[in-house]
Amino acid sequence: MRVLVLGGDGFCGWPTALHLSARGHTVGIVDNQSRRRIDRELGVQSLTPIVPLPQRIAAWEEVSGRLIDQFDLTLGEDFDALVELLDAWKPDAIAHFAEQRAAPYSMKSARHKRYTVTNNLNATHDVLAAIVETGRDIHLAHLGTMGVYGYGTAGAPIPEGYLKVTLDTPKGPVEREILYPSDPGSIYHMTKTQDQLLFQFYVKNDRLRITDLHQGIVWGTQTEETRRDPRLVNRFDYDGDYGTVLNRFLMQAALGYPLTVHGTGGQTRAFINVQDTVRCIELALLNPPARGERVAILNQMVETRQVRELAETVARLTGARVAYLPNPRKEADENELKVCNDRFLALGLNPITLDEGLLREVTEIARAYRDRADLSKIPCVSAWNAERAAAISTPPLQAAG
C-alpha cells in the first residue's frame, strides 16, 4: 500500500510513518515544519532531541534499508501542488495529521484561535477537494479526537460516531442514526467537529472513502521503530500548551517537580499509548470502508481515568508530590466518561495499559533527558477566558502526598 502521511514530522505522524514503512508499505511524508516553528514561537523544545526531518529520514534508511519520500508544501495554501503530488505519487491512502493539535495553544489569543481555524479547516478541506480533483480512489484516514464529544456521558457509553434516535412524526415514531452530538471544549476541538461535517458531505456528494479516528489523549513517547536509533526518537512535549497531561506528570516526576493537577482532578479522560496509536492507524488503513459507505468512525482509545487518579498512580510509583492548581480551562470539575472501542478490539488490537507502561516511560525518557527541561515552561498559562485568566494569575502551589 502507498500511504501519504500528512504532518509526518509530528508527534503521531512520525512514528506512524516509520511503523507503516517497517511493515512494507511505501510511505511519503508531507510536512511544512509548522510544529517546529511553533516551538520557536513558544521558546520551548521537545524534552527529547529532535534532529531535522531529512536527518530523521536518512537515519531510518540506514537502520531499515527502506526509503521514505519527503514533500514540503503547506496544506490549505498550496492546493495545486497537492493535486500534482497526488497525481504523480499515486497514493492508495492518506493518513491526515496535518492540523494544529493543542487545545491550550488554540485558546492563547485571538491570533491563535484564527490560526487554528484557518489551518485546520483549510487543510482538511483541501485534502478532500484534491482527492476529488484527481479522480483517484484514495482512502483518507483522519486523526480526530475524543474531544468532539465533550467530556461527559448521559449514563451510557459514547458509541463509535453514530447515535440511534427516535423522531416523533405525525405518522408515528421514526428511527434514525445521526452523528453523536458534538460538544467541543476549545477552538481546536471545534475544528475537529467541523471536519466531521466536511467528511459527511464529501462521502454523500463524491462517494469518498473516509475513516475518522476519534483518539484519546496519547501517552508515551517511543515505538518499536523510534527506539532503533537516537535520531529516530519521537517528540516529548511537556510545556503547558502542547504537553499532554500524563506525559507532563511523567516528566515532572523525573525532575522532582510537584505533579500539576488543575482543578479538582476529577476530569475523566480517555487514554491510549503511542504504540497503540500507530497500530490502530494501520488497522484502519487495512480495513477501509467501501466506496460510498458512510464515514467509518472509530474511537481510538484504550481506557479512561480521572486526572487525580493518574497523578496518584505516578506519585506512588515515583515518590512525587501532587499539587492542585486553579484550572485554566472552562470545564466541569468532575465528569464521567464511558466509551465504546469495540471495533479496534475486534480488528485485533492488544492494547498497552497504563499500569504496564508508566514506570518504563519515566525511566526510559523522562529521566534520561531531564537535563533538557526548562522548568519555566511547565505552568499552563493559556486561559480559556478572562475569568479563567484571573483564576490562574496567582496560583497557590498546594502540595499533597
PyMOL commands that set and color helices and strands:
alter all, ss='L'
color gray80, all
select helices_A, chain A and resi 13-22+34-42+53-64+79-89+103-106+110-134+146-149+187-206+226-228+230-232+245-255+274-286+307-318+342-346+354-366+370-372+375-377+386-392
alter helices_A, ss='H'
color red, helices_A
select strands_A, chain A and resi 2-6+26-30+68-71+93-96+139-145+162-169+172-179+209-215+217-219+259-262+268-273+296-300+303-306+322-325+398-400
alter strands_A, ss='S'
color yellow, strands_A
deselect
rebuild
show_as cartoon
